Amino acid sequence: MVDLVSQYQKMEAEINEAVINVIKSSAYINGPEVKSFQKELENYLDVKHVIPCANGTDALQMAMMALGLKPGDEVITATFTFVATAEVIALLGLVPVLVDVDPDTFMLNPEQVANAITPKTKAIVPVHLFGQCADMEAILEIATKNNLFVIEDTAQAIGADYTFSNGQSAKAGTIGDIGTTSFFPSKNLGCFGDGGAIFTNNDELGDKLRVIANHGMKVRYYHDEIGVNSRLDSIQAAVLRKKLPQLDSYNAARNKAAAFYDEAFKGHSKITTPKRADQSSHVFHQYTLKVTGVDRDALIQHLQDNEIPAMIYYPVPLHMQKAYTDERYNVGDFPIAESLITQVISLPMHTELTENQLQFITRSFLTFVNQ
């Protein structure tokens, strides 16, 4: 699904040098590479504060801690997403309130969000799924009207641009109160292990998040907040510093591959290609199709027989997961998500896809679908 080896080989010398320099310096934790990456990412995103951390899940957890959410508070998010989004809500004793998604973009449906608000609701977590932004203008309007926080889960959409109806634009993750992301190796901007970051334009939240990420310390051994230990190590920061200047070209390569897929599958009665949201650019963390009238399991096996990987993101929505069983929700309550899990299939998507590979993938896919 992702060719990390070929991507590394193109930058092997400079990445090796950066990693070795960290080893020689012995500045493994919060060293100069971390501080430099922080500044460079702030400049790229045009955001006031970037707080690097250990992973994207920690980023979500610390965002909710910084906002002062208390056990019993309700947080609205989508049922069709990776579990981390709801996982941290539950871990903090908050109440995940799940809503259905848009049938075309697969992201948080603002109308469903508005209908789910109660006096206990304190925050909304839109997930920028598969590489484009949720309908942030509508979500912000709902949040402002109801005095709610907005935490963007940007793990799959770093580098995407959101354009408001007035023509102003902003990077994914810099629109709500706090944005979070992951640098897991397969992400559009991935390191060589775990890593993450938090973004905000709020000075008070920026200061608080830095303290929380460092055991609640602002001054060493003086703990002003209940904190955690969540740091991006210097070797990962060094890798990310080399890759950040390539992010836009990485995303352009993904879009080129997506355009090839689109053209190959255009107009097919059994295939629905990914919809581009009107207000957001797409960075194609995943290229996710919908198929109907096709034995999807047999299709995946056919692709695997031809050494083509394919994945289902996601096979089970959160309201049907054993860990998140809740008497408030029943099978049938989320018809869009429940239909998507029977239709979606994701094809290889990364920066190193060649035209020959894309031709082979699409021919193999269509051979099965057309039989």
SVG drawing of the C-alpha trace seen along z (x, -y; Angstrom):
<svg xmlns="http://www.w3.org/2000/svg" viewBox="-32 -37 61 53">
<polyline fill="none" stroke="black" stroke-width="0.4" points="0.0,0.0 2.9,-2.3 6.5,-2.1 8.6,-3.6 11.8,-2.0 11.8,-3.7 10.9,-7.0 13.8,-6.6 16.3,-5.7 15.7,-9.0 16.8,-10.8 19.1,-8.2 22.3,-10.3 20.7,-13.4 18.5,-11.4 21.4,-9.2 23.5,-12.3 20.8,-13.9 20.3,-10.8 24.0,-10.3 24.4,-14.0 21.7,-13.5 23.6,-10.4 26.9,-12.3 25.3,-15.1 23.6,-12.8 20.7,-15.4 18.1,-12.7 15.2,-14.3 14.0,-17.9 17.2,-18.6 17.8,-21.3 16.3,-19.1 13.0,-19.1 13.0,-22.8 13.9,-23.5 11.2,-21.1 8.7,-22.8 9.5,-26.2 9.6,-24.9 6.2,-23.3 4.7,-26.4 5.9,-28.3 4.6,-25.7 1.2,-25.6 1.1,-29.4 0.1,-28.6 1.4,-30.2 2.1,-27.1 3.2,-23.6 3.8,-21.2 5.6,-18.0 4.6,-14.9 5.0,-11.1 2.1,-10.1 -1.2,-11.2 -3.2,-9.5 -1.4,-11.4 -2.0,-14.6 -5.8,-14.0 -5.6,-13.2 -3.6,-16.2 -5.9,-18.5 -8.8,-17.3 -6.8,-17.7 -5.8,-21.2 -9.4,-22.3 -10.3,-21.2 -12.9,-18.6 -14.2,-16.7 -15.5,-13.1 -19.1,-13.0 -18.6,-15.7 -19.8,-14.7 -17.6,-14.9 -19.2,-14.4 -17.3,-12.6 -17.9,-10.3 -18.6,-6.6 -16.7,-6.0 -13.1,-6.6 -10.1,-5.0 -10.6,-4.1 -8.0,-6.5 -10.5,-9.4 -13.0,-7.9 -10.4,-6.0 -9.0,-9.1 -12.5,-10.4 -13.3,-7.2 -9.9,-7.0 -10.4,-10.4 -13.8,-9.4 -15.6,-11.6 -18.6,-10.4 -18.1,-9.7 -21.2,-10.8 -21.1,-9.2 -22.9,-10.5 -23.2,-9.4 -21.2,-10.7 -21.7,-12.2 -22.3,-9.5 -19.9,-11.1 -17.0,-12.4 -17.4,-9.9 -16.8,-12.7 -18.7,-14.2 -22.2,-15.3 -22.8,-18.8 -26.6,-18.2 -26.0,-15.1 -23.7,-17.0 -26.3,-19.7 -28.9,-17.1 -26.6,-15.3 -25.9,-18.4 -27.1,-18.2 -26.4,-20.4 -23.5,-18.0 -21.8,-18.5 -18.5,-20.3 -16.5,-19.6 -16.7,-18.4 -13.9,-16.3 -14.1,-16.4 -11.9,-13.8 -10.3,-15.0 -10.6,-11.5 -8.5,-10.1 -6.9,-13.4 -9.4,-16.2 -11.1,-18.5 -14.5,-18.1 -17.1,-20.9 -15.3,-23.1 -17.3,-26.3 -20.5,-24.6 -18.9,-22.8 -17.5,-26.1 -20.8,-27.8 -22.5,-25.1 -19.6,-25.2 -19.8,-29.0 -23.6,-28.9 -23.4,-26.3 -20.1,-27.5 -18.3,-24.2 -14.6,-23.5 -13.4,-22.1 -10.5,-19.7 -9.4,-18.7 -8.1,-15.2 -5.7,-15.9 -3.7,-12.6 -4.7,-11.9 -4.8,-15.4 -1.6,-17.3 -1.0,-19.8 -4.6,-20.0 -6.1,-23.5 -9.6,-24.5 -11.2,-27.5 -14.0,-29.4 -16.9,-30.9 -15.3,-34.4 -12.2,-33.2 -9.9,-32.9 -8.0,-29.7 -6.2,-27.8 -4.3,-24.5 -6.0,-21.5 -5.5,-21.4 -5.2,-25.2 -8.9,-26.0 -10.5,-24.9 -9.3,-25.5 -6.7,-22.8 -5.5,-20.5 -3.7,-17.2 -1.7,-15.0 0.3,-11.8 3.7,-11.2 3.2,-7.4 5.5,-6.2 2.7,-5.6 1.3,-9.2 1.8,-11.8 4.5,-13.3 5.8,-10.2 8.8,-9.7 10.7,-6.4 8.8,-5.4 6.0,-7.0 5.5,-10.8 2.8,-13.4 2.0,-17.1 -0.6,-19.5 -1.4,-22.9 -3.1,-26.0 -3.3,-29.7 -4.3,-30.3 -1.3,-31.4 -2.8,-30.2 -3.6,-26.8 -0.1,-26.6 1.6,-27.2 -0.7,-24.7 -0.1,-22.0 3.7,-22.3 3.3,-21.9 1.0,-18.9 3.3,-17.2 6.2,-17.5 4.8,-15.9 2.9,-19.1 6.2,-21.0 6.9,-24.5 9.9,-24.8 11.8,-21.6 10.4,-19.5 7.6,-22.0 4.3,-20.5 1.6,-22.9 -0.7,-20.6 -1.6,-16.9 0.6,-16.0 1.9,-13.1 5.2,-12.1 4.8,-12.6 7.8,-13.8 8.9,-13.6 12.5,-12.3 15.3,-14.1 16.0,-11.4 12.4,-11.4 12.4,-15.2 15.6,-15.1 13.9,-12.8 10.8,-15.0 12.9,-18.1 14.3,-16.5 10.8,-15.3 8.8,-18.5 10.2,-20.5 9.0,-17.6 5.5,-17.4 3.8,-19.5 5.5,-17.5 4.5,-14.3 0.9,-15.4 1.1,-16.4 2.4,-12.9 -0.5,-11.4 -2.9,-13.6 -1.3,-12.5 -1.9,-8.9 -5.4,-9.6 -6.1,-11.3 -4.9,-8.2 -7.2,-6.0 -10.1,-8.4 -9.7,-8.3 -9.4,-4.5 -12.6,-4.0 -14.6,-7.0 -18.2,-6.3 -18.1,-2.6 -21.5,-1.6 -20.1,0.5 -17.4,-1.9 -17.7,-5.3 -14.5,-7.2 -13.6,-9.5 -15.5,-12.8 -13.5,-15.9 -15.0,-18.2 -15.9,-21.6 -14.2,-23.6 -11.0,-21.5 -8.0,-20.3 -7.3,-16.6 -3.9,-15.1 -5.0,-11.5 -3.7,-9.7 -5.9,-6.9 -7.6,-6.4 -10.9,-4.9 -13.5,-3.7 -17.0,-2.4 -18.0,0.8 -21.5,2.1 -22.7,5.3 -19.2,6.8 -18.0,9.6 -15.6,7.4 -13.8,10.2 -13.2,12.1 -12.0,8.8 -9.5,8.4 -8.3,12.0 -8.0,11.4 -5.8,8.4 -3.7,10.2 -3.3,13.1 -1.7,10.5 0.4,9.1 -1.6,6.0 -2.5,4.9 -5.9,3.6 -7.4,2.6 -10.8,1.9 -10.7,-1.4 -12.8,-0.7 -14.5,2.7 -16.4,2.0 -17.8,-1.5 -17.2,-2.5 -20.8,-2.0 -20.4,1.7 -17.1,2.2 -17.1,4.5 -15.2,2.0 -17.7,-0.8 -20.9,1.1 -23.4,-1.4 -27.1,-1.0 -27.7,-4.4 -26.7,-2.8 -28.1,0.1 -27.3,1.6 -29.3,-0.4 -28.9,-3.8 -26.1,-4.9 -27.2,-3.8 -24.5,-5.7 -21.6,-4.3 -23.1,-0.8 -23.4,-0.9 -19.9,-2.2 -18.3,0.7 -19.8,3.1 -18.7,1.0 -15.3,-0.8 -12.0,0.5 -8.7,-1.3 -6.0,-0.9 -2.2,-1.5 -1.5,-5.2 1.9,-6.6 4.5,-9.0 6.4,-6.3 3.7,-4.9 4.7,-4.6 2.5,-4.7 3.3,-1.0 2.2,-0.1 -1.0,-2.1 -1.8,-0.5 -1.3,2.9 -3.4,2.1 -6.3,0.7 -6.3,3.4 -6.4,6.1 -9.2,4.3 -11.3,3.8 -10.7,7.4 -12.4,8.7 -15.2,6.1 -16.1,6.5 -16.3,10.3"/>
</svg>
